[in-house]
């Protein structure tokens, strides 16, 4: 189904008419994602006072059976904690809130609270402390990659090199006030829009030019089988959730690949088609990295998943040059980080006051916090 202006309005009308418990919602909005989704899905966020944790579901409407509607339910504090800069707010939560509201089209807002949030968020910038912390994470991952080089575990080192690139490249993007950084596909699309020089680097380290649609599909099927086997091996352990989470990205990769093939068959813009193919591959990379993880920092990446990565993402790299390739890229990342964001003094980072952050966020009066508190009563 192709979503144009006219049938989108009809979808919104039908959607709102069928929502149970709409009166419990603070508001609802569509997220116009930067991802090249080919008119087969609609992303909706709903803020509800009776939801305590982030919940996601996919629904279909009888009137539009081929349209998937992905709904995310969140408590209003998921947003207000970011705006109030609670210490418990993570990078992921802050970036997600700022991204979805900046791309929001409001469809239900009885008290005007969603519009108030959106107005505030459109004037927010990344505080320097957040950027400094992101740089610190990138540097720690660079050190981790070097550790595996010393251990002669070069495939593991390459994986951590890719991840350190994703963290490091977020720093210049944050300096340009970009917020679509919470997943590899979003990062890819942001690089495509504003940092083509880094996009080429990303394409190179993931060996994108070596992947055909058929190869992406074969790799996805193999990773899916591996995930099934690992899930049964680790069911009930601390790895279970990581493995299950990886299937979200595997399914996204399959969906994106089909979108790319459909777009290609329809003769759509070649740049869009290529973007969809690359996003399907990056979804596969994200699934691979997630599946390899364990919550215990002392435990290395899963060797079966590392083997999968080596076979599919590193097959064209000369093994005799692998160590020098990784070392060279790690050095380049370090130089880039220091050049664009010189180290802040430890005193500045440790003593960064909440007032500084509120000022940098350019927050207006808290009238909408008071209105939200009234609604909770």
C-alpha positions as CSV (number, residue, x, y, z in Angstrom):
1,X,0.0,0.0,0.0
2,X,1.3,3.4,-0.9
3,X,0.7,6.1,1.7
4,X,-0.2,9.4,0.0
5,X,-1.6,12.5,1.8
6,X,-5.2,11.5,1.2
7,X,-5.2,7.9,2.4
8,X,-2.9,8.8,5.3
9,X,-5.6,11.0,6.6
10,X,-8.1,8.2,6.2
11,X,-5.7,5.8,8.1
12,X,-5.4,8.3,11.0
13,X,-9.2,8.7,11.2
14,X,-9.8,5.0,11.3
15,X,-6.9,4.4,13.7
16,X,-8.2,7.0,16.2
17,X,-11.7,5.7,16.0
18,X,-10.7,2.2,16.9
19,X,-8.3,2.9,19.8
20,X,-9.4,1.5,23.1
21,X,-8.8,3.7,26.1
22,X,-8.0,6.8,24.1
23,X,-9.2,8.8,27.1
24,X,-6.2,7.5,29.0
25,X,-3.7,9.0,26.6
26,X,-1.9,12.3,27.0
27,X,-1.5,12.3,23.2
28,X,-0.5,10.4,20.1
29,X,1.7,11.2,17.2
30,X,3.1,9.7,14.0
31,X,6.9,9.5,13.7
32,X,8.2,10.4,10.3
33,X,11.4,8.4,10.5
34,X,14.4,9.2,8.4
35,X,14.7,5.5,7.6
36,X,13.7,4.8,4.0
37,X,10.6,2.8,4.8
38,X,8.8,2.1,1.5
39,X,5.2,3.0,2.5
40,X,4.5,-0.4,4.1
41,X,4.7,0.7,7.8
42,X,3.5,3.5,10.0
43,X,5.2,4.4,13.3
44,X,3.0,5.7,16.0
45,X,3.8,6.8,19.6
46,X,1.2,7.1,22.3
47,X,1.8,8.6,25.8
48,X,-0.4,6.9,28.4
49,X,-0.6,7.5,32.1
50,X,-1.4,3.8,32.8
51,X,1.7,2.5,31.1
52,X,4.8,2.1,33.4
53,X,7.3,0.6,30.9
54,X,8.0,1.2,27.3
55,X,5.7,-1.2,25.3
56,X,5.7,-1.9,21.5
57,X,3.1,-3.7,19.4
58,X,2.2,-4.1,15.8
59,X,-1.4,-3.8,14.6
60,X,-3.3,-3.8,11.4
61,X,-6.6,-2.2,10.5
62,X,-9.4,-4.2,8.7
63,X,-9.7,-1.3,6.2
64,X,-5.9,-1.4,5.4
65,X,-4.8,-5.0,5.8
66,X,-1.4,-4.5,4.1
67,X,-0.4,-1.6,6.3
68,X,1.6,-2.5,9.4
69,X,1.2,0.1,12.2
70,X,3.9,-0.1,14.8
71,X,2.7,1.5,18.1
72,X,5.0,2.4,21.0
73,X,3.3,3.1,24.3
74,X,5.2,5.2,26.9
75,X,4.5,6.9,30.2
76,X,4.7,10.7,29.9
77,X,7.7,10.6,32.4
78,X,9.7,8.9,29.6
79,X,9.6,12.3,28.0
80,X,9.6,14.6,31.0
81,X,12.5,12.9,32.7
82,X,14.6,13.9,29.6
83,X,13.3,17.5,29.7
84,X,14.0,17.7,33.4
85,X,17.4,16.1,32.9
86,X,17.0,13.3,35.5
87,X,20.3,11.7,36.3
88,X,18.8,8.3,35.5
89,X,18.2,9.2,31.9
90,X,20.4,7.3,29.5
91,X,21.9,8.4,26.2
92,X,19.4,6.1,24.4
93,X,16.4,7.6,26.2
94,X,17.5,11.2,25.5
95,X,18.3,10.6,21.9
96,X,15.1,8.6,21.3
97,X,12.8,11.3,22.8
98,X,14.5,14.1,20.9
99,X,14.4,12.2,17.7
100,X,10.8,11.1,17.7
101,X,9.4,14.5,18.8
102,X,11.5,16.3,16.2
103,X,10.0,14.0,13.5
104,X,6.5,14.0,15.1
105,X,3.2,14.7,13.4
106,X,0.6,15.1,16.1
107,X,-2.7,13.3,15.5
108,X,-4.2,13.5,19.0
109,X,-3.4,16.1,21.6
110,X,-6.5,17.1,23.7
111,X,-4.7,19.2,26.2
112,X,-1.9,20.5,24.0
113,X,0.8,18.7,26.0
114,X,2.4,16.9,23.0
115,X,2.6,20.2,21.1
116,X,4.3,21.8,24.2
117,X,6.8,19.0,24.4
118,X,7.6,19.3,20.7
119,X,8.1,23.0,20.9
120,X,10.6,22.6,23.8
121,X,12.4,19.7,22.1
122,X,12.8,21.6,18.8
123,X,15.0,24.1,20.7
124,X,17.1,21.6,22.6
125,X,20.8,20.9,21.9
126,X,23.2,18.2,23.1
127,X,24.9,19.3,26.4
128,X,28.7,19.0,26.2
129,X,28.7,16.5,29.0
130,X,26.7,14.0,27.0
131,X,29.1,14.5,24.1
132,X,32.1,14.0,26.3
133,X,30.6,10.8,27.7
134,X,30.0,9.5,24.2
135,X,33.6,10.2,23.3
136,X,34.7,8.4,26.4
137,X,32.7,5.3,25.4
138,X,34.2,5.4,21.9
139,X,37.7,5.5,23.4
140,X,37.0,2.6,25.7
141,X,35.8,0.5,22.8
142,X,39.0,1.4,20.8
143,X,41.0,0.1,23.8
144,X,38.9,-3.0,23.8
145,X,39.6,-3.6,20.1
146,X,43.3,-3.2,20.8
147,X,43.1,-5.7,23.7
148,X,41.8,-8.4,21.3
149,X,44.5,-7.6,18.8
150,X,47.1,-8.3,21.6
151,X,45.2,-11.6,22.3
152,X,45.4,-12.4,18.5
153,X,41.6,-12.5,18.3
154,X,41.4,-10.4,15.2
155,X,37.8,-11.1,14.2
156,X,36.7,-10.0,17.7
157,X,39.0,-6.9,17.4
158,X,37.4,-6.1,14.0
159,X,33.9,-6.3,15.5
160,X,34.8,-3.9,18.3
161,X,36.5,-1.6,15.8
162,X,33.2,-1.4,13.9
163,X,31.3,-0.6,17.1
164,X,33.9,2.0,18.2
165,X,33.4,3.6,14.8
166,X,29.7,3.9,15.4
167,X,30.3,5.4,18.8
168,X,33.0,7.7,17.7
169,X,31.1,9.0,14.6
170,X,28.2,9.9,16.9
171,X,30.4,12.7,18.4
172,X,30.6,15.0,15.3
173,X,26.9,14.2,14.7
174,X,26.0,15.3,18.2
175,X,28.1,18.5,17.7
176,X,25.8,19.2,14.7
177,X,22.8,18.5,17.0
178,X,21.7,15.2,15.3
179,X,19.7,12.8,17.4
180,X,19.1,9.8,15.1
181,X,21.9,7.8,16.6
182,X,20.3,5.1,18.7
183,X,20.6,2.2,16.2
184,X,22.9,1.3,13.4
185,X,20.2,1.8,10.7
186,X,19.4,5.3,12.0
187,X,23.1,6.1,12.1
188,X,23.5,5.0,8.5
189,X,20.7,7.2,7.3
190,X,22.1,10.2,9.2
191,X,25.5,9.7,7.7
192,X,23.9,9.4,4.3
193,X,22.2,12.8,4.8
194,X,24.9,15.0,6.3
195,X,28.3,13.1,6.5
196,X,29.0,11.4,3.2
197,X,32.7,11.2,3.9
198,X,32.0,9.1,7.0
199,X,29.3,7.1,5.1
200,X,32.0,5.9,2.8
201,X,34.1,4.8,5.8
202,X,31.1,2.9,7.2
203,X,30.4,1.2,3.9
204,X,34.0,0.2,3.7
205,X,34.4,-1.4,7.1
206,X,31.2,-3.4,6.7
207,X,32.3,-4.5,3.2
208,X,29.0,-3.3,1.8
209,X,30.2,-3.5,-1.8
210,X,30.7,-7.3,-1.5
211,X,27.0,-7.9,-0.6
212,X,24.4,-8.7,-3.2
213,X,20.7,-9.0,-2.3
214,X,21.1,-12.8,-2.6
215,X,24.1,-12.7,-0.2
216,X,22.2,-10.6,2.3
217,X,19.3,-13.0,2.3
218,X,21.6,-16.1,2.7
219,X,23.5,-14.5,5.5
220,X,20.2,-13.5,7.2
221,X,18.9,-17.1,7.0
222,X,22.2,-18.5,8.4
223,X,22.1,-16.0,11.3
224,X,18.5,-16.8,12.0
225,X,19.3,-20.5,12.3
226,X,22.3,-19.8,14.5
227,X,20.1,-17.6,16.7
228,X,17.6,-20.4,17.1
229,X,20.4,-22.8,18.2
230,X,21.9,-20.3,20.6
231,X,18.5,-19.5,22.1
232,X,17.9,-23.1,23.0
233,X,21.4,-23.4,24.4
234,X,21.1,-20.3,26.6
235,X,17.3,-20.2,27.4
236,X,16.9,-19.1,31.0
237,X,20.4,-17.6,31.2
238,X,21.5,-14.0,31.1
239,X,22.0,-14.2,27.3
240,X,18.4,-15.1,26.5
241,X,17.2,-11.6,26.1
242,X,20.2,-10.5,24.0
243,X,19.5,-13.4,21.5
244,X,15.8,-12.6,21.4
245,X,16.5,-8.9,20.8
246,X,18.7,-9.8,17.9
247,X,15.7,-11.4,16.1
248,X,14.0,-7.9,16.0
249,X,16.9,-6.7,13.8
250,X,16.9,-10.0,11.8
251,X,13.2,-9.5,11.0
252,X,13.8,-5.8,10.1
253,X,16.6,-6.9,7.7
254,X,14.2,-9.3,6.0
255,X,11.5,-6.6,5.7
256,X,13.9,-4.0,4.4
257,X,15.4,-6.4,1.8
258,X,11.9,-7.1,0.5
259,X,11.1,-3.4,0.4
260,X,14.3,-2.9,-1.7
261,X,13.4,-5.7,-4.1
262,X,9.8,-4.3,-4.4
263,X,11.2,-0.8,-5.0
264,X,13.6,-2.1,-7.6
265,X,10.9,-4.1,-9.4
266,X,8.7,-0.9,-9.5
267,X,11.6,1.0,-11.1
268,X,11.9,3.4,-8.2
269,X,14.8,5.8,-7.7
270,X,18.1,3.8,-7.7
271,X,19.4,5.8,-4.7
272,X,16.3,4.7,-2.6
273,X,16.8,1.1,-3.7
274,X,20.5,1.2,-2.7
275,X,19.7,2.9,0.6
276,X,17.2,0.1,1.4
277,X,19.7,-2.7,0.5
278,X,22.4,-1.1,2.7
279,X,19.9,-0.6,5.6
280,X,19.0,-4.3,5.3
281,X,22.7,-5.1,5.6
282,X,23.2,-2.8,8.6
283,X,20.2,-4.4,10.3
284,X,22.0,-7.7,9.9
285,X,25.2,-6.2,11.4
286,X,23.2,-4.9,14.4
287,X,21.6,-8.4,14.8
288,X,25.0,-10.0,14.7
289,X,26.5,-7.7,17.3
290,X,23.5,-8.0,19.6
291,X,23.5,-11.8,19.4
292,X,27.2,-12.0,20.3
293,X,26.7,-10.1,23.5
294,X,26.6,-11.1,27.1
295,X,25.7,-8.9,30.1
296,X,29.0,-9.9,31.8
297,X,31.8,-7.7,30.6
298,X,34.4,-10.3,31.4
299,X,32.9,-12.8,29.0
300,X,34.1,-12.5,25.4
301,X,31.8,-12.4,22.4
302,X,30.1,-15.6,21.4
303,X,32.6,-17.6,19.2
304,X,29.9,-19.0,16.9
305,X,28.6,-15.5,16.1
306,X,32.1,-14.2,15.7
307,X,32.7,-17.0,13.2
308,X,29.5,-16.0,11.3
309,X,30.8,-12.3,11.2
310,X,34.2,-13.4,9.9
311,X,32.7,-15.6,7.2
312,X,30.2,-13.0,5.9
313,X,31.6,-9.6,6.6
314,X,35.4,-10.2,6.4
315,X,35.8,-12.8,3.7
316,X,37.3,-10.3,1.2
317,X,39.9,-8.9,3.6
318,X,43.5,-10.2,3.3
319,X,44.2,-12.0,6.6
320,X,47.9,-11.0,6.4
321,X,46.9,-7.3,6.4
322,X,44.0,-7.5,8.9
323,X,45.9,-6.4,12.0
324,X,47.4,-3.3,10.3
325,X,44.0,-2.4,8.8
326,X,42.4,-2.5,12.3
327,X,45.2,-0.6,13.9
328,X,45.1,2.1,11.2
329,X,41.4,2.6,11.6
330,X,41.6,2.8,15.3
331,X,44.3,5.4,15.1
332,X,42.2,7.4,12.6
333,X,39.2,7.3,15.0
334,X,41.3,8.6,17.9
335,X,42.7,11.4,15.8
336,X,39.3,12.4,14.6
337,X,37.9,12.5,18.1
338,X,40.7,14.6,19.5
339,X,40.5,17.0,16.5
340,X,36.8,17.7,16.6
341,X,36.2,17.4,20.4
342,X,39.3,18.1,22.5
343,X,39.3,16.6,25.9
344,X,37.3,18.5,28.5
345,X,39.0,19.0,31.9
346,X,38.1,16.3,34.4
347,X,36.9,19.1,36.7
348,X,34.4,20.3,34.0
349,X,33.0,16.9,33.5
350,X,32.7,16.0,37.2
351,X,31.2,19.4,38.2
352,X,28.9,19.8,35.3
353,X,25.8,21.4,37.0
354,X,22.2,20.7,36.2
355,X,21.7,24.4,35.7
356,X,24.2,24.4,32.9
357,X,22.3,21.6,31.2
358,X,19.0,23.3,31.6
359,X,20.4,26.5,30.2
360,X,21.9,24.6,27.2
361,X,18.5,22.9,26.6
362,X,16.9,26.4,26.5
363,X,13.9,25.2,28.6
364,X,10.9,27.5,28.9
365,X,8.6,27.7,31.9
366,X,7.4,24.5,33.5
367,X,3.7,25.2,32.9
368,X,3.2,21.9,31.0
369,X,4.9,19.9,33.8
370,X,2.2,21.3,36.2
371,X,-0.5,20.5,33.7
372,X,0.8,17.0,33.4
373,X,0.9,16.5,37.2
374,X,-2.7,17.7,37.4
375,X,-3.7,15.1,34.8
376,X,-2.0,12.2,36.8
377,X,-4.2,13.0,39.8
